């Protein structure tokens, strides 16, 4: 799932461009979202820097990466690697 402060139109462009197949929630308030999940906010224009979570099936956080600038994000290969590791570890 992805959360975005983008408008519906901009979020849809991202979904189309990257052929996303998971839910993308849009139109969130940047400050309210930051206060809920933590992270870093750009003041003007207001947007959240990326925050990535890997969750266990029970909803607990396995990995959290919050960026405070243009670098420092979860990437697909790393995320898949962590998930595969956890699957093997749990048997």
C-alpha positions as CSV (number, residue, x, y, z in Angstrom):
1,X,0.0,0.0,0.0
2,X,1.2,3.5,-0.7
3,X,0.1,6.8,1.0
4,X,0.4,10.1,-0.8
5,X,-0.3,13.7,-0.3
6,X,-0.8,14.0,-4.1
7,X,-4.1,14.8,-5.7
8,X,-6.1,12.0,-7.2
9,X,-4.9,13.0,-10.7
10,X,-1.2,13.1,-9.7
11,X,-1.5,9.8,-7.8
12,X,-3.1,8.1,-10.8
13,X,-0.3,9.3,-13.0
14,X,2.2,7.6,-10.7
15,X,0.1,4.4,-10.7
16,X,-0.1,4.4,-14.5
17,X,3.6,5.3,-15.0
18,X,4.9,2.6,-12.7
19,X,2.1,0.1,-13.4
20,X,1.3,-0.2,-9.7
21,X,-1.0,-3.1,-8.7
22,X,-1.5,-2.2,-5.0
23,X,-3.7,0.4,-3.4
24,X,-2.5,4.0,-3.4
25,X,-4.3,6.3,-1.0
26,X,-4.1,10.0,-2.1
27,X,-5.0,13.4,-0.8
28,X,-3.6,12.9,2.7
29,X,-2.7,16.0,4.7
30,X,1.1,16.0,5.0
31,X,1.4,17.4,8.5
32,X,-1.3,15.1,9.9
33,X,0.3,12.1,8.3
34,X,3.7,13.1,9.7
35,X,2.2,13.4,13.1
36,X,0.6,9.9,12.8
37,X,3.5,7.9,11.3
38,X,6.5,10.1,11.9
39,X,8.9,11.1,9.3
40,X,10.1,14.4,7.8
41,X,8.2,17.1,6.0
42,X,9.1,19.7,3.5
43,X,7.5,22.9,4.5
44,X,7.0,24.6,1.1
45,X,5.5,23.1,-0.8
46,X,4.3,20.7,1.9
47,X,5.1,17.1,1.2
48,X,6.4,14.1,3.1
49,X,9.8,12.7,2.5
50,X,9.4,8.9,1.8
51,X,8.9,6.5,4.7
52,X,9.0,2.8,3.9
53,X,7.7,0.0,6.2
54,X,8.0,-3.8,6.0
55,X,5.4,-5.4,8.2
56,X,5.0,-8.9,9.5
57,X,1.6,-10.6,8.9
58,X,0.5,-9.6,12.4
59,X,1.2,-5.9,11.5
60,X,4.3,-5.4,13.6
61,X,7.1,-3.4,11.9
62,X,10.2,-5.4,10.8
63,X,11.9,-2.6,9.0
64,X,11.4,1.2,8.8
65,X,13.3,3.6,6.6
66,X,12.5,7.3,6.8
67,X,14.2,9.7,4.4
68,X,15.1,13.3,5.3
69,X,16.0,14.2,1.8
70,X,16.5,12.8,-1.7
71,X,18.2,9.6,-0.7
72,X,17.4,6.9,1.8
73,X,14.6,4.8,0.6
74,X,13.6,1.1,0.7
75,X,14.3,-0.4,-2.7
76,X,12.5,-3.4,-4.2
77,X,15.4,-5.8,-4.2
78,X,16.2,-5.1,-0.6
79,X,12.6,-5.3,0.5
80,X,12.2,-8.7,-1.3
81,X,15.4,-9.9,0.3
82,X,14.2,-9.1,3.8
83,X,10.9,-10.8,3.2
84,X,12.5,-13.9,1.8
85,X,14.9,-14.0,4.7
86,X,12.1,-13.7,7.2
87,X,10.1,-16.5,5.4
88,X,13.1,-18.8,5.5
89,X,13.8,-17.9,9.1
90,X,10.3,-18.6,10.2
91,X,10.3,-21.9,8.3
